[in-house]
Amino acid sequence: MVEEKENVPQPQSGVEPVANVRSVYAGELHPGLAISTFRNIDQLFPSSVAVRGETSIPLEVNKISLGGIHFASNASMYGLQDYLSLNRVAGLLVLKNSKIAAEKYYFGNSAQTRWMSMSVAKSISSTLVGTAIQDGCIGTIDDLLTRYLPELKGSGYEHVSIRHLLQMTSGVRWDDTPTNPDSERRKMLDLQIAQKPGAIMRFMASLSSVAQPGTRWNYSTGETHVVGALLRAATGRSVAQYLSEKIWSRIGMEADATWWLDSPEGLEVAGSGISATLRDYGRFGLFIMNDGVIAGEHVLPENWVLESGSPREIGGQRVEYGFMWWPVPEGSRNVGAFSARGLFGQYIYINPRERVVIVVWSARSMPLGSEVVEDNDFFNAVVEALK
């Protein structure tokens, strides 16, 4: 079982203090402890490693001043410094045409810092499903999960397809509220803290169905853990190993990434727990923006990126969610943009039409809803400034 620490700084042999894990999800951290925890999340749980390749490919630099941008958000006007300070931004990377247009670090972070992704990991995990389909490890996106995970027979997931899973339309009961100690999300966290092999998947198999698959959207971190189990079963590799083999080692990453495990030598927590450098998150964004092509090889199926970042019609309603990516809502000036996003303000924003990738690290006061400036409003302003 992972030993929990009190919600006060706990120096450890020169290592920065990290917080009680439950306090992180409850939004109970003071600013300094949040920052030191978010850049040291590999201290919280056993982690696997996505290994970089032998050669790092430098990102070209073409700096462009963003100091003059002004934009409306929530009925007020803001500028760059407002966004950075009010939203407690810890790192910002802007790429235009694959070149660094802006790069900023705060709170003692640097280009060598690894920072948590939270649910940005979901988008990376869903991308690996596309890779497994392209590799032939998975037949089609409409295969039933039980073809690869027979342990789900008789569960709420028995009639759920991979497509349903990626769209979070399984119909299986789930409350993802991180601040609610009685939610399924927090029960999953408790099992992660216990670090017992297979416990989270057994929990997922115990959940009941409350709607027909494909008829209702419901955000679920648990669904992504099933994605991780699917990838392990289909590819015969750990999720971090598969990420390294197919993507991380091949696109010029500067550093290894770490990824939380549900138990020692167990499954990666596919819905959270990746820690990587700012530029490496940017490189992953470029990989997606470039349609999943590496050195001329299509690592993802045709139209996978377009499908991943597009909204859906589910149960007669438009849902701004793709394959674990978030389309920018209709009405944005930047059609076709989408993002990976995580608690406390973590983002990889991708705009294929304008050739822009924006990575944001944040250390906001609460997991959800504490931003003063809407992130999409800031992203739109940056894109306009770079035109």
N, C-alpha and C positions, 0 to 999 in steps of 0.2 A: 504494500500500500504506500502511496506517495505521502510523505510526511508534510503536513500543512504547517505553514508559518503564520504567526500572528500578523495582523495588519499594521505592522510597524517595521521600520528598516531593520534588517537582520544581516549585518556584514558577514561575509563568508570568505575568509582567506583571500582578501583582495578582490573578490567578486562583488559586483554591485548588489544591493539588496533587492530581493524579489518578494512579491506579495503572496498572501493566502489566495489560492486559486478561486475559492468561492467568492472572496471579496472582489476579485476582478470582475466576475460576471454580475455581481450585485451592484456594481458601480460605487464602491465604497472606498476608493483609493484617493489619497491626497495627491496633488499633481506630481511631486517629485518621485514618489514611489511608483506611480503609474508609468512614468518615463523609464525609470530603471528596470521595471518589470517588462515593459513592452520590447525593450531591446535585449532582453536576456531570457526569453521564454523557454529556451532549451534547458534552463535550470529547473523548470516546473515539472517536467515529465521526461521519462526516457524518450529519446528521439532517434530516428533514422536519418540518413544523410543522402541527399541527391548530389552526386559528385559532379563537379564541373569538368570540362575537357582540359586537355593539356595546354591549349592555347586560348587565351582571352583575346577577343576582338575589340579593340578600343572603339568607343563611340565618338564620331566626329563632333566637333563643337562649332556651333554658329550662334553665338549668344545674341539674344534679342531682348531689349528692355521691355519689361511688362509693367514698369512703375506707373505708366500713364493710364492703365485701364480703369474704367469706372463703369459700374453696372448696377442694375436694380435687383434686389432680392428681398422678399418679404416686405415690400412697400417702402424700402429704404435704399439709399445709394451707398455703395461700398467701393473700395479700391483694393489693390493687391495687399497692402499691409493690414487692412481691416480683415481680410479673409485669413491671412496667416496668423494674426494674433487672436482674433475672436474665436476662430475655430481650432485654436491650439494645434497648429500644424507643426509637425516635427521634421518633415522633409518634403521637398517638392522637386519633381523632375518633369520638365516639359520637353518632348521630342517633336520636332517638325521635320518631315522628310528624312526621318531616321537620324537626325543630328540633334545634339543637345542645344535647345534654345534657352533653357533656364535650369539651374540646379542650385538648390538651397538646402542647408541643413541647420537645425536648431536644437537647443537643449543638449548640447554636447555631442550630437551625432556627427558622423562623417561618412565619407564614401566607403569606408570599411565596415560601418555599422550594419549589423543585421537587425531587422525590425519585424515584428509580427505582422501577419496578414489577416488574421481572423478568417472571415468567410470568403476572402479572396481565394482561399484554398479550394473552395467549392468549384469555382470556375476553372481552376487548373485541373482538378480531378475530372470534371466533365469533359475537358479537352482530351484527357487520356483515354476516355471511352471512345472518342472519335478515332484516336490513334490505334486503339485495339481493333476497331472495325476495319480500318485501313490495312492493318497487318493480317487480318483474317482470323485473329484470336476470338473475336466476337462475330457471329454471323450477320445479323442485322439489328438495327435499333429497335425493331418491333419484336425481337425474341422475348419470350417470357423469362423473368429472372430465375425461375426454378430450373431452367435448362442448365444454368451455371451454378446455382446455389440451391441444391435439392433440399437443404435444411429449412428452406422457407415454405415447403409444401405444407398445407394445412394451416398456414398463417394468413394474416391480412394481406400478405404480398403474393399469395398463390397465383392470382390472375393478373398481376401487375407486370407490364412490359418495361424494358429498359427505357423506352421513350417516356412512359409515365413517370418513371423514377427521375429522369433528368429534368422533366418539366414540373416535378413536385405535384403531380396529379394522381398519386397512388390511391387516394381515398382512405388511407390509413390514419387513424387518430394521432394528432400531435399538437402540442403547444410549445412553440419555440421561444417563449418569453424568457430572456436570460435572467431578469431580475425577480422572477417568480420562483421561489424555492420549491413549489409543488409542480412545476411544469415538467413535461417529458424532457425538455432540454436540460434542466438542472438534474434530473434523474440520470440522464446520460453522463453529465459531468461527474456525478457521484461515482458512477461505475468506472469512469476514466481515472478518477483519483484512486479507486481501489486497485486498479491495475491487475484485474483477474482475466486471464486469457479467455476470449470468446464471450465475455459477459455482455458487452454492448450488443453484439449480434443476437444473443439469446433474448435480450430485452426487446430488440426490434421484432423478433419473431413472435413475441408474446402480445404485440399490439393488435387491436381489432380494427376491422374496416368499418368506416362510417359513411362511405359514399362509393359509388361505382367508379372504378379506375377511369381516369380521363374526363370526369365530369366536374371536378372541383379542385381549385388550386389552393394549396396550403403549404406555407414555407416550413421546411423541416430539415434541421441539421442531421437528424437521424437518417434521412434518405441518403445523404452523402456518405454516411458511414457504410451503408449498403453498397454504394458505388465503389468504395474502396475494397470491400469484400468481393464484389463482382470482378474488379480488375485483377485482384490476386488470384481468383479461381480461373479466370479466362487466360491470363498471360503466364501464370506460373511464377511470377516475380512479385516482390514487394512493390508497393505503389511508388516509393521513392526510387527504387532501382529502375523501374520502368520509366519514370520521369527522367532520370539521369540518362538512361540508354537512348531514349528516343528524342529528347529535347534538350535537357539541361547541359549535357556534355557536348552539344553540337552547335549551339548558337552563340558561342563566345562569352559565356558567363565568366565573371570575375571571381566568383567565390562559390563554394559549396552552399547548399541550402539545408536547413534542418527541418524535420517534420515529426510532430508528436506521434507517439505510439499509444495504443490502448492498453498495452502491457509489454513487459520486456520481450523483445523478439516477436511482438504481436503485429496487429494491423495498424497502419497509419490512420490517424483520425482525419479522414479525408475531407471533412467539412471545416477544418480549422488547423492551426498549429504549424503552418509553414513560416519559417523565418529566413529572410534573404536581404541582400543589399538593395538600395534604391535603384541603381542602374540595372541590376539583374531583373528586378520586376519590370523595368522599362524594356529590357530585351525580350522578356516574355510577351509584353504587349506588342512589340514590333513583330514577333513571330505570328501572333494572331492577326495583326493588321495586314501582314503579308500573306494571309490566307493559309497559314500552316505549311509553307514551303521552306525547306532547308536545302540549300545547294542544288536547287532544281528538283528536289524530290518532294512529292506531295505526301506529307506526314499525316494529313487529315483528309477525309473524303471530300469530294467535290461538294461545294455549297455548305459544308459543315459550319464554317464561321458565320455565314449569312444566317443559317438556321439558328445557330447558338445565340445570336444577338438580336433576334426578331421577336416581337410580341406574339401572343397566341389568342385565339378565340376559344375560351373554355367555359362550358356551361352557359353559353349565350352571352358571355361577357369578355371584353378585351382585358387581357392580363399582360402587364409589362414585365414579362419574364420569358427568357428563352431556355436554353439548356444550361441553367445555373449561371447565366449572365443576365444583366439588367439593361434592357434597351432604354435609351433616353426617351422620356415620355413624348408622345405626339404633341406637336406644337413647338418643339425646340427648333431653333434656327439651323440646327446641325442634324439633318436627316441621316439616319443610319448609324448614329453613334450608339455605343453601349459600354457598359462597364462591369468590372468585377468590384465588389465592395464588401467591406467587413465592419464589424462593430468598432466603435470608438473612432470611426472616420478613416478607414483604409480604402484606397481606391487604385484601380488601374482603369483609366478612361481611354477608350479607343475610338477614333473617328477616321474610318478608312477613306472616306471621300476627301477629307481635308488633310490626310496624312499626318495626323496628330495623335500622340500618346501622352497622357498625363498620369503620373504616379503621385499619390499623396499619402504620407504617413501622418497620423494624428494621435494625440493623447487627450481625447475629450473627456469630460467629467463623467459622462454616463455612456453605457453601451449604445443606446439609441436616443435620438431626439434632442441632444444637447448642442447641436450645431446652431450658430447664430445666422450664418450665411449659408444659403442652399448651395451645395457643391456643384450641382448641374448648372446653376447660374454663373458660378465662377468659371467652370469649364467652357461654357458658351462664350464668355467674355474673352478668355484666352484664345480660343479658336478664331474669334473675330479679329483680335489684335494681330494674329499671325498671318492673316490673309494678305 
